[in-house]
Amino acid sequence: MSRNCSKREAGFTLVELLVVIAIIGVMVGLLLPAVQAAREAARRMSCGNNFKQIGLALHNYHAAYDKLPMHGTGTHGRLPLNSWDGSDITSNMRLSMLVGLTPFMEQQALWEQISSPLVGRTDQSLTTNPGSPTQPWVSMGPTPDRLQYLPWATEMSTLRCPSDPGVGLPALGRTNYVACTGDSTHENRNGYLSVTTTSPLPYPPTAGTAQNMRGGGRGVFVMRLQTGFRDILDGTANTIAMGEIATDLGDRDVRTIGPGTSINNNVNPFINNPLQCRTGIDPLRPRFWAPATTTLGNNGRGFRWADAWPDFGQCMTILPPNTEMCGMGGADRNNQAGMSSRHQGGAHVLMADGAIKFITDSIEAGNSNAPNVRNGGTGTASPGSPSPYGLWGSLGTKAAKEVISAEF
């Protein structure tokens, strides 16, 4: 007797499919953080390599001229101008040290545009001034806030950290790497040379400004004063030349834009207490300013690679990396601007000997309530005193007799 046996058709049941999908989902969930971590590690390495190239350019510049590029350089106008005055016919001695480095960063073509009269604008017009359609931009360009000047709007990959997503307006050409000006904010907008509407040309050092910078200009770079490796008495391996910063994304991040005048519009409070601006931080979002604190605009961190002002082209070793900015309410004022990054847990620094270090947010930073060392300061703030900001502050000073013996 024959029997017909029905055979089960090959295939997966619904339960089996769901189990397989669940297993795949778990594996993806486990692998995704590892993939993201690997990508960030690659971006962080690329960021360090960019900084290394800038360090090589810095040393090549010094080998060529026996000096470091001046921070706060450029031309001055036919008539005296204030430090904060913009101009189409002069850069008003507001150019960052990065401008002088361009030929040494394989940006010779850009340097030739800057150093020679240039016709053309970012909007494709041939007009620099509405009344002068044939007039070219002057050699060394206008002040670095001029969007229509092509070189200032140029973004260089060497100056950008791959982890930083910032792009586009209201920024011009962004930078994630800026000059370290030490552990004091005193006169860090004006610098060594007086630039006012009453000063004679070519802006000689006035007694007050020069004295203030001798007391507070303790970093490798001093606004409007050319320095060299010979000035770094604490040793190039012990002194930070440049630091990494995160650029502003328009989200009120305390690291990338300063508080408005609702917090402070006077220089004394935050020089006497670097933590003075913390009253403006949103208690519900401690990495951001409260909405009423700051006004968003074109004053974000790193928005102008060619600008020497603190918000755009300086960093200080006062508060540890990735802490808040503090200042006088606007980018054209003396401001306290630290180091920051989009990496986890710290930021890169370029030591004066060319080494790249990753400094963690937890670095020993002394007494953050202590006043800045400056001309007229007393006690621990007296000119020539060791930095009150611990290991972090001492790394930012070039000649305070603070030699670092331990690895950091």
The 8 nearest C-alpha neighbors of each residue, nearest first, counted from 0:
[[1, 2, 3, 4, 5, 6, 7, 8],
 [2, 0, 3, 4, 5, 6, 7, 8],
 [1, 3, 4, 0, 5, 6, 7, 8],
 [4, 2, 5, 1, 6, 0, 7, 8],
 [5, 3, 6, 2, 1, 7, 8, 0],
 [6, 4, 3, 7, 8, 2, 9, 1],
 [5, 7, 4, 8, 9, 3, 10, 2],
 [6, 8, 9, 5, 10, 4, 11, 12],
 [7, 9, 6, 10, 5, 11, 12, 4],
 [8, 10, 7, 11, 6, 12, 5, 15],
 [11, 9, 8, 12, 7, 15, 13, 16],
 [12, 10, 15, 16, 13, 9, 14, 8],
 [11, 13, 15, 14, 16, 10, 17, 9],
 [12, 14, 16, 15, 17, 11, 18, 10],
 [13, 15, 17, 12, 16, 18, 11, 19],
 [14, 16, 18, 12, 13, 17, 11, 19],
 [17, 15, 13, 19, 18, 14, 20, 12],
 [16, 18, 20, 14, 15, 19, 21, 13],
 [17, 19, 21, 15, 16, 20, 22, 14],
 [18, 20, 22, 16, 21, 17, 23, 15],
 [21, 19, 17, 23, 22, 18, 24, 16],
 [20, 22, 24, 18, 19, 23, 17, 25],
 [23, 21, 19, 25, 24, 20, 18, 26],
 [22, 24, 26, 20, 21, 25, 27, 19],
 [25, 23, 21, 27, 22, 26, 28, 20],
 [24, 26, 28, 22, 23, 27, 29, 21],
 [25, 27, 29, 23, 28, 24, 30, 22],
 [28, 26, 30, 24, 29, 25, 31, 23],
 [29, 27, 25, 26, 31, 30, 24, 32],
 [28, 30, 26, 27, 31, 25, 32, 33],
 [29, 31, 27, 33, 28, 32, 26, 34],
 [30, 32, 34, 33, 28, 27, 29, 35],
 [33, 31, 35, 34, 30, 36, 29, 28],
 [32, 34, 36, 30, 31, 35, 37, 29],
 [35, 33, 31, 37, 36, 32, 30, 38],
 [34, 36, 32, 38, 37, 33, 31, 39],
 [35, 37, 33, 39, 34, 38, 32, 40],
 [38, 36, 40, 34, 35, 39, 33, 41],
 [37, 39, 41, 35, 40, 36, 34, 42],
 [38, 40, 42, 36, 41, 37, 43, 35],
 [41, 39, 37, 43, 38, 42, 36, 44],
 [40, 42, 38, 44, 39, 43, 45, 37],
 [43, 41, 39, 45, 44, 40, 161, 162],
 [42, 44, 46, 40, 45, 41, 39, 47],
 [45, 43, 47, 41, 46, 42, 40, 48],
 [44, 46, 48, 42, 47, 43, 41, 49],
 [47, 45, 160, 43, 49, 44, 48, 42],
 [46, 48, 50, 44, 45, 49, 51, 43],
 [47, 49, 51, 45, 50, 46, 44, 52],
 [50, 48, 46, 52, 157, 51, 47, 45],
 [49, 51, 53, 47, 48, 52, 54, 46],
 [50, 52, 48, 54, 49, 53, 47, 55],
 [53, 51, 55, 49, 54, 50, 56, 48],
 [52, 54, 56, 50, 51, 55, 57, 49],
 [53, 55, 51, 57, 353, 52, 56, 50],
 [56, 54, 52, 58, 57, 53, 59, 51],
 [55, 57, 103, 53, 59, 54, 58, 104],
 [58, 56, 54, 60, 55, 59, 53, 61],
 [57, 59, 61, 55, 60, 56, 62, 54],
 [60, 58, 62, 56, 61, 57, 55, 63],
 [61, 59, 63, 57, 58, 62, 56, 64],
 [60, 62, 65, 66, 58, 64, 67, 63],
 [61, 63, 59, 60, 65, 64, 58, 66],
 [62, 64, 60, 61, 65, 59, 66, 58],
 [63, 65, 61, 66, 62, 60, 67, 59],
 [66, 64, 61, 62, 63, 227, 67, 60],
 [67, 65, 227, 61, 64, 226, 68, 225],
 [66, 68, 227, 61, 226, 69, 225, 60],
 [69, 67, 96, 99, 70, 66, 225, 100],
 [68, 70, 225, 96, 72, 71, 224, 67],
 [69, 71, 96, 95, 222, 223, 72, 307],
 [72, 70, 223, 93, 94, 222, 92, 307],
 [71, 73, 92, 94, 69, 70, 93, 223],
 [74, 72, 92, 90, 94, 139, 93, 91],
 [73, 75, 90, 92, 91, 89, 76, 139],
 [76, 74, 91, 89, 92, 90, 77, 73],
 [75, 77, 78, 89, 79, 91, 74, 88],
 [76, 78, 79, 75, 200, 89, 88, 80],
 [77, 79, 76, 80, 200, 196, 75, 199],
 [80, 78, 196, 195, 198, 76, 197, 200],
 [81, 79, 196, 195, 84, 194, 78, 82],
 [80, 82, 195, 84, 196, 83, 194, 79],
 [83, 81, 194, 84, 189, 195, 80, 91],
 [82, 84, 81, 331, 85, 80, 332, 188],
 [85, 83, 81, 82, 80, 86, 91, 142],
 [86, 84, 142, 83, 87, 144, 91, 141],
 [85, 87, 88, 142, 89, 141, 84, 90],
 [86, 88, 141, 89, 142, 85, 136, 140],
 [89, 87, 141, 86, 137, 76, 90, 136],
 [90, 88, 141, 91, 76, 74, 75, 86],
 [89, 91, 142, 141, 74, 92, 73, 140],
 [92, 90, 75, 89, 93, 74, 142, 76],
 [93, 91, 72, 73, 71, 74, 90, 94],
 [92, 94, 71, 91, 307, 72, 90, 306],
 [95, 93, 71, 72, 306, 307, 305, 73],
 [94, 96, 307, 70, 305, 306, 97, 71],
 [95, 97, 70, 68, 98, 69, 99, 94],
 [98, 96, 100, 95, 99, 101, 305, 304],
 [99, 97, 96, 100, 101, 95, 305, 94],
 [100, 98, 97, 96, 101, 68, 102, 69],
 [99, 101, 97, 103, 98, 102, 104, 56],
 [100, 102, 106, 104, 103, 98, 99, 110],
 [103, 101, 107, 106, 104, 100, 105, 110],
 [102, 104, 56, 100, 101, 105, 60, 59],
 [105, 103, 101, 106, 102, 56, 100, 53],
 [106, 104, 103, 107, 102, 101, 108, 109],
 [105, 107, 101, 102, 109, 104, 108, 110],
 [106, 108, 102, 110, 109, 105, 111, 101],
 [109, 107, 111, 110, 106, 112, 102, 105],
 [110, 108, 112, 106, 111, 107, 113, 150],
 [111, 109, 107, 113, 112, 108, 101, 114],
 [110, 112, 108, 114, 109, 113, 115, 107],
 [111, 113, 109, 110, 115, 114, 117, 108],
 [114, 112, 139, 110, 111, 115, 140, 138],
 [113, 115, 139, 138, 111, 112, 110, 116],
 [116, 114, 138, 112, 113, 111, 117, 139],
 [117, 115, 138, 137, 136, 135, 118, 114],
 [118, 116, 136, 135, 115, 112, 119, 137],
 [117, 119, 135, 136, 125, 116, 120, 134],
 [120, 118, 125, 124, 123, 117, 126, 121],
 [121, 119, 147, 123, 122, 148, 124, 149],
 [120, 122, 147, 123, 149, 148, 119, 146],
 [121, 123, 120, 124, 147, 119, 125, 149],
 [124, 122, 120, 121, 119, 125, 126, 147],
 [123, 125, 126, 122, 120, 119, 121, 127],
 [126, 124, 119, 118, 132, 120, 123, 127],
 [127, 125, 132, 124, 128, 129, 133, 131],
 [128, 126, 134, 136, 135, 132, 125, 129],
 [127, 129, 131, 130, 126, 132, 134, 87],
 [130, 128, 131, 126, 132, 127, 134, 133],
 [129, 131, 128, 132, 126, 127, 133, 134],
 [130, 132, 128, 134, 133, 129, 126, 127],
 [131, 133, 126, 134, 130, 125, 129, 128],
 [134, 132, 131, 135, 126, 125, 127, 118],
 [133, 135, 131, 132, 127, 136, 126, 118],
 [136, 134, 118, 117, 116, 137, 133, 127],
 [135, 137, 117, 116, 140, 118, 127, 138],
 [138, 136, 116, 140, 88, 135, 139, 117],
 [137, 139, 115, 116, 114, 140, 113, 136],
 [140, 138, 114, 113, 73, 137, 90, 74],
 [139, 141, 137, 138, 90, 113, 136, 89],
 [142, 140, 90, 87, 89, 88, 86, 143],
 [141, 143, 90, 144, 86, 85, 91, 145],
 [144, 142, 306, 145, 305, 151, 141, 90],
 [143, 145, 142, 146, 85, 303, 306, 151],
 [146, 144, 143, 147, 148, 142, 141, 151],
 [147, 145, 148, 152, 144, 171, 151, 121],
 [146, 148, 121, 120, 145, 149, 122, 152],
 [149, 147, 120, 146, 151, 145, 150, 121],
 [148, 150, 152, 121, 151, 120, 147, 153],
 [151, 149, 153, 152, 148, 109, 113, 112],
 [150, 152, 153, 149, 148, 172, 143, 305],
 [151, 153, 171, 172, 149, 150, 146, 154],
 [154, 152, 172, 150, 151, 149, 155, 171],
 [153, 155, 172, 173, 152, 156, 171, 158],
 [156, 154, 157, 158, 153, 159, 172, 173],
 [155, 157, 159, 158, 154, 160, 49, 161],
 [156, 158, 49, 155, 159, 52, 53, 50],
 [159, 157, 174, 156, 155, 175, 176, 160],
 [160, 158, 156, 175, 174, 157, 161, 155],
 [159, 161, 46, 162, 163, 175, 158, 45],
 [162, 160, 42, 163, 159, 46, 45, 164],
 [163, 161, 160, 341, 42, 164, 342, 43],
 [162, 164, 161, 160, 165, 341, 245, 246],
 [165, 163, 162, 166, 161, 248, 246, 160],
 [166, 164, 163, 248, 246, 247, 167, 173],
 [165, 167, 164, 168, 170, 173, 248, 172],
 [168, 166, 170, 169, 165, 171, 172, 173],
 [169, 167, 170, 171, 166, 297, 302, 172],
 [168, 170, 297, 167, 171, 296, 302, 298],
 [171, 169, 168, 302, 167, 297, 172, 303],
 [170, 172, 152, 303, 302, 173, 151, 146],
 [171, 173, 154, 152, 153, 303, 304, 151],
 [174, 172, 302, 304, 303, 301, 171, 154],
 [173, 175, 158, 304, 301, 176, 159, 172],
 [174, 176, 244, 159, 243, 158, 245, 160],
 [177, 175, 243, 174, 242, 244, 158, 241],
 [176, 178, 312, 313, 241, 242, 314, 243],
 [179, 177, 241, 313, 312, 314, 180, 240],
 [178, 180, 241, 314, 240, 315, 313, 181],
 [181, 179, 218, 220, 315, 221, 219, 314],
 [218, 182, 180, 395, 217, 315, 396, 179],
 [181, 183, 316, 317, 315, 392, 395, 396],
 [184, 182, 371, 215, 185, 181, 372, 216],
 [183, 185, 187, 335, 186, 334, 333, 270],
 [184, 186, 187, 215, 183, 373, 211, 333],
 [187, 185, 189, 188, 190, 333, 184, 212],
 [188, 186, 184, 190, 185, 333, 189, 222],
 [187, 189, 333, 186, 308, 190, 332, 309],
 [190, 188, 186, 187, 82, 193, 191, 222],
 [191, 189, 222, 223, 187, 186, 192, 188],
 [190, 192, 209, 223, 212, 224, 208, 204],
 [193, 191, 204, 190, 223, 203, 202, 194],
 [192, 194, 202, 204, 205, 195, 208, 203],
 [195, 193, 82, 81, 202, 192, 80, 198],
 [196, 194, 81, 80, 197, 198, 79, 193],
 [195, 197, 80, 79, 81, 198, 194, 78],
 [196, 198, 195, 79, 199, 80, 194, 81],
 [199, 197, 195, 196, 202, 79, 200, 194],
 [200, 198, 202, 201, 197, 79, 203, 196],
 [201, 199, 202, 198, 79, 203, 78, 75],
 [200, 202, 203, 199, 75, 198, 79, 76],
 [201, 203, 200, 193, 199, 194, 192, 198],
 [204, 202, 192, 201, 205, 193, 200, 199],
 [205, 203, 192, 193, 209, 191, 206, 208],
 [204, 206, 208, 207, 209, 193, 203, 192],
 [205, 207, 209, 208, 210, 204, 211, 193],
 [208, 206, 210, 205, 209, 211, 204, 212],
 [209, 207, 211, 205, 210, 206, 191, 212],
 [210, 208, 191, 212, 206, 211, 207, 204],
 [211, 209, 213, 207, 212, 208, 206, 214],
 [210, 212, 374, 208, 214, 209, 213, 215],
 [213, 211, 216, 215, 209, 214, 210, 191],
 [214, 212, 210, 211, 216, 215, 209, 374],
 [213, 215, 374, 373, 382, 211, 212, 216],
 [214, 216, 373, 212, 183, 217, 185, 213],
 [217, 215, 212, 221, 213, 218, 214, 180],
 [218, 216, 181, 396, 215, 397, 180, 182],
 [181, 219, 217, 180, 396, 220, 397, 395],
 [218, 220, 240, 397, 180, 179, 221, 217],
 [221, 219, 180, 218, 179, 178, 70, 222],
 [222, 220, 224, 216, 180, 223, 218, 70],
 [221, 223, 190, 71, 70, 224, 191, 187],
 [224, 222, 71, 191, 190, 70, 192, 72],
 [225, 223, 221, 222, 191, 69, 226, 70],
 [226, 224, 69, 67, 68, 223, 66, 227],
 [225, 227, 67, 66, 224, 230, 220, 219],
 [228, 226, 66, 67, 229, 230, 65, 225],
 [227, 229, 230, 231, 226, 66, 235, 67],
 [228, 230, 227, 231, 232, 226, 66, 234],
 [229, 231, 228, 227, 232, 226, 397, 398],
 [232, 230, 397, 228, 229, 233, 234, 398],
 [231, 233, 398, 234, 230, 397, 229, 400],
 [234, 232, 398, 397, 231, 402, 400, 401],
 [235, 233, 237, 232, 236, 231, 238, 402],
 [234, 236, 351, 352, 238, 237, 231, 350],
 [237, 235, 352, 234, 238, 350, 351, 354],
 [238, 236, 234, 235, 403, 394, 233, 402],
 [237, 239, 394, 235, 350, 395, 236, 351],
 [240, 238, 350, 395, 351, 394, 241, 349],
 [239, 241, 351, 350, 179, 219, 349, 178],
 [242, 240, 178, 179, 349, 177, 239, 348],
 [241, 243, 348, 177, 176, 338, 349, 179],
 [242, 244, 176, 347, 175, 338, 346, 348],
 [243, 245, 339, 175, 338, 340, 176, 246],
 [246, 244, 340, 339, 175, 341, 255, 163],
 [247, 245, 300, 301, 255, 165, 244, 175],
 [246, 248, 255, 299, 300, 249, 256, 245],
 [249, 247, 250, 165, 246, 252, 255, 299],
 [250, 248, 247, 251, 295, 252, 299, 296],
 [249, 251, 252, 248, 247, 287, 295, 288],
 [252, 250, 287, 288, 249, 253, 256, 295],
 [251, 253, 287, 254, 250, 255, 286, 288],
 [254, 252, 323, 287, 255, 288, 286, 256],
 [255, 253, 323, 252, 324, 322, 321, 256],
 [256, 254, 300, 247, 252, 253, 299, 246],
 [257, 255, 299, 300, 253, 254, 252, 247],
 [256, 258, 324, 325, 259, 326, 253, 328],
 [259, 257, 293, 292, 328, 262, 325, 256],
 [258, 260, 293, 328, 261, 292, 262, 294],
 [259, 261, 328, 263, 264, 262, 327, 258],
 [260, 262, 259, 263, 292, 293, 258, 264],
 [263, 261, 260, 259, 258, 276, 279, 292],
 [262, 264, 260, 327, 265, 261, 328, 326],
 [265, 263, 327, 260, 328, 266, 262, 326],
 [264, 266, 327, 263, 267, 268, 326, 269],
 [265, 267, 268, 327, 269, 270, 264, 333],
 [266, 268, 270, 265, 269, 271, 272, 264],
 [269, 267, 271, 270, 272, 266, 275, 265],
 [268, 270, 272, 273, 271, 275, 267, 266],
 [271, 269, 267, 371, 272, 268, 370, 273],
 [270, 272, 370, 269, 268, 267, 371, 273],
 [271, 273, 269, 368, 370, 274, 270, 275],
 [274, 272, 269, 275, 368, 270, 367, 271],
 [275, 273, 272, 276, 277, 368, 367, 269],
 [274, 276, 269, 273, 272, 277, 268, 278],
 [277, 275, 278, 274, 325, 279, 262, 258],
 [278, 276, 279, 280, 275, 274, 323, 325],
 [277, 279, 276, 280, 275, 262, 281, 274],
 [280, 278, 277, 292, 276, 288, 289, 281],
 [279, 281, 288, 289, 277, 278, 287, 285],
 [280, 282, 289, 288, 284, 283, 285, 287],
 [283, 281, 285, 284, 280, 289, 287, 279],
 [282, 284, 281, 285, 280, 289, 287, 286],
 [285, 283, 281, 282, 286, 287, 280, 288],
 [286, 284, 287, 282, 281, 280, 283, 288],
 [285, 287, 284, 253, 252, 288, 280, 281],
 [288, 286, 252, 253, 251, 285, 284, 281],
 [289, 287, 280, 281, 251, 253, 279, 292],
 [288, 290, 281, 292, 280, 291, 279, 287],
 [291, 289, 292, 288, 293, 281, 251, 294],
 [290, 292, 289, 293, 294, 261, 288, 279],
 [293, 291, 289, 290, 279, 259, 258, 261],
 [292, 294, 259, 258, 291, 295, 290, 288],
 [295, 293, 259, 296, 292, 258, 291, 290],
 [296, 294, 293, 249, 251, 297, 298, 256],
 [297, 295, 298, 294, 299, 169, 249, 256],
 [296, 298, 169, 299, 170, 295, 302, 168],
 [297, 299, 296, 330, 300, 256, 302, 310],
 [300, 298, 256, 247, 302, 297, 255, 301],
 [299, 301, 255, 246, 310, 247, 311, 302],
 [300, 302, 311, 246, 174, 173, 303, 175],
 [301, 303, 170, 173, 300, 299, 171, 311],
 [304, 302, 173, 171, 306, 305, 172, 301],
 [303, 305, 174, 173, 306, 172, 301, 302],
 [304, 306, 95, 303, 94, 143, 98, 151],
 [307, 305, 95, 94, 143, 303, 308, 304],
 [308, 306, 95, 312, 94, 71, 93, 70],
 [307, 309, 312, 311, 306, 188, 310, 313],
 [308, 310, 313, 312, 311, 334, 336, 307],
 [311, 309, 300, 330, 308, 312, 336, 313],
 [312, 310, 301, 300, 309, 308, 303, 306],
 [311, 313, 307, 177, 309, 308, 306, 178],
 [314, 312, 309, 178, 177, 179, 311, 180],
 [313, 315, 337, 179, 336, 338, 178, 180],
 [316, 314, 337, 181, 182, 317, 180, 179],
 [315, 317, 182, 392, 395, 181, 391, 318],
 [316, 318, 182, 315, 392, 388, 319, 337],
 [317, 319, 316, 367, 322, 337, 320, 364],
 [320, 318, 360, 322, 364, 321, 317, 362],
 [321, 319, 338, 360, 339, 322, 345, 337],
 [322, 320, 339, 254, 338, 319, 360, 323],
 [323, 321, 320, 254, 319, 318, 324, 253],
 [322, 324, 253, 254, 325, 321, 337, 277],
 [323, 325, 336, 257, 254, 335, 253, 337],
 [326, 324, 335, 276, 257, 334, 258, 323],
 [327, 325, 334, 335, 328, 333, 257, 269],
 [326, 328, 264, 265, 263, 332, 329, 266],
 [327, 329, 259, 260, 264, 326, 258, 263],
 [328, 330, 331, 332, 327, 259, 298, 257],
 [329, 331, 332, 298, 310, 308, 328, 309],
 [330, 332, 329, 83, 308, 333, 188, 82],
 [333, 331, 330, 329, 327, 334, 188, 328],
 [334, 332, 188, 187, 186, 327, 326, 184],
 [335, 333, 326, 332, 309, 325, 336, 327],
 [334, 336, 325, 326, 324, 184, 337, 315],
 [337, 335, 324, 314, 315, 334, 310, 309],
 [336, 338, 314, 315, 320, 316, 318, 324],
 [337, 339, 320, 244, 243, 314, 242, 321],
 [340, 338, 321, 244, 320, 245, 346, 243],
 [339, 341, 245, 244, 346, 342, 243, 345],
 [342, 340, 162, 163, 245, 343, 339, 346],
 [343, 341, 340, 344, 345, 346, 162, 43],
 [342, 344, 345, 341, 340, 346, 359, 39],
 [343, 345, 359, 360, 342, 346, 361, 321],
 [344, 346, 359, 360, 358, 343, 320, 342],
 [347, 345, 340, 358, 357, 339, 243, 320],
 [348, 346, 357, 243, 356, 358, 242, 355],
 [349, 347, 242, 356, 355, 241, 243, 350],
 [348, 350, 355, 241, 240, 239, 354, 242],
 [351, 349, 239, 354, 240, 353, 352, 238],
 [350, 352, 235, 240, 353, 239, 238, 236],
 [353, 351, 235, 236, 350, 354, 349, 238],
 [354, 352, 54, 351, 350, 349, 355, 55],
 [353, 355, 350, 352, 349, 356, 351, 51],
 [356, 354, 349, 348, 350, 353, 51, 47],
 [357, 355, 348, 347, 358, 354, 349, 350],
 [356, 358, 347, 346, 348, 359, 345, 355],
 [359, 357, 345, 346, 347, 356, 360, 362],
 [360, 358, 345, 361, 344, 362, 357, 346],
 [359, 361, 345, 320, 362, 344, 319, 321],
 [360, 362, 359, 363, 319, 364, 345, 320],
 [363, 361, 360, 359, 364, 391, 319, 358],
 [362, 364, 390, 389, 365, 391, 361, 388],
 [365, 363, 389, 388, 391, 390, 362, 319],
 [366, 364, 389, 388, 387, 363, 367, 390],
 [365, 367, 368, 369, 388, 387, 364, 389],
 [366, 368, 369, 365, 273, 388, 318, 274],
 [369, 367, 272, 366, 273, 274, 370, 271],
 [368, 370, 367, 366, 272, 387, 371, 271],
 [371, 369, 271, 272, 270, 380, 368, 372],
 [372, 370, 183, 270, 380, 373, 271, 369],
 [371, 373, 380, 381, 382, 215, 183, 376],
 [374, 372, 215, 214, 376, 382, 371, 375],
 [373, 375, 214, 211, 376, 382, 215, 210],
 [374, 376, 373, 377, 381, 382, 214, 211],
 [377, 375, 381, 380, 373, 374, 372, 382],
 [376, 378, 381, 380, 379, 375, 382, 372],
 [377, 379, 380, 381, 376, 384, 372, 382],
 [378, 380, 381, 384, 377, 387, 372, 385],
 [379, 381, 372, 376, 377, 378, 371, 370],
 [380, 382, 377, 376, 378, 379, 384, 372],
 [383, 381, 214, 373, 384, 374, 372, 380],
 [382, 384, 399, 381, 385, 214, 372, 380],
 [383, 385, 382, 381, 379, 386, 380, 399],
 [386, 384, 399, 387, 383, 401, 393, 400],
 [385, 387, 388, 392, 393, 384, 389, 182],
 [388, 386, 389, 365, 366, 385, 369, 379],
 [389, 387, 365, 392, 364, 386, 366, 317],
 [390, 388, 365, 364, 392, 391, 387, 363],
 [389, 391, 393, 392, 363, 364, 394, 388],
 [392, 390, 364, 394, 389, 393, 316, 388],
 [391, 393, 388, 316, 395, 386, 389, 394],
 [392, 394, 390, 395, 396, 391, 386, 401],
 [395, 393, 238, 391, 392, 396, 239, 237],
 [394, 396, 181, 393, 239, 392, 316, 218],
 [397, 395, 218, 217, 181, 393, 394, 398],
 [396, 398, 231, 233, 218, 219, 238, 232],
 [399, 397, 232, 233, 400, 231, 396, 217],
 [398, 400, 401, 385, 396, 383, 397, 384],
 [401, 399, 398, 233, 402, 232, 385, 397],
 [400, 402, 399, 393, 233, 403, 385, 398],
 [401, 403, 233, 400, 404, 237, 234, 393],
 [404, 402, 405, 237, 401, 406, 394, 390],
 [403, 405, 402, 406, 237, 407, 401, 236],
 [406, 404, 403, 407, 402, 237, 390, 236],
 [405, 407, 404, 403, 237, 356, 236, 390],
 [406, 405, 358, 362, 356, 403, 357, 390]]
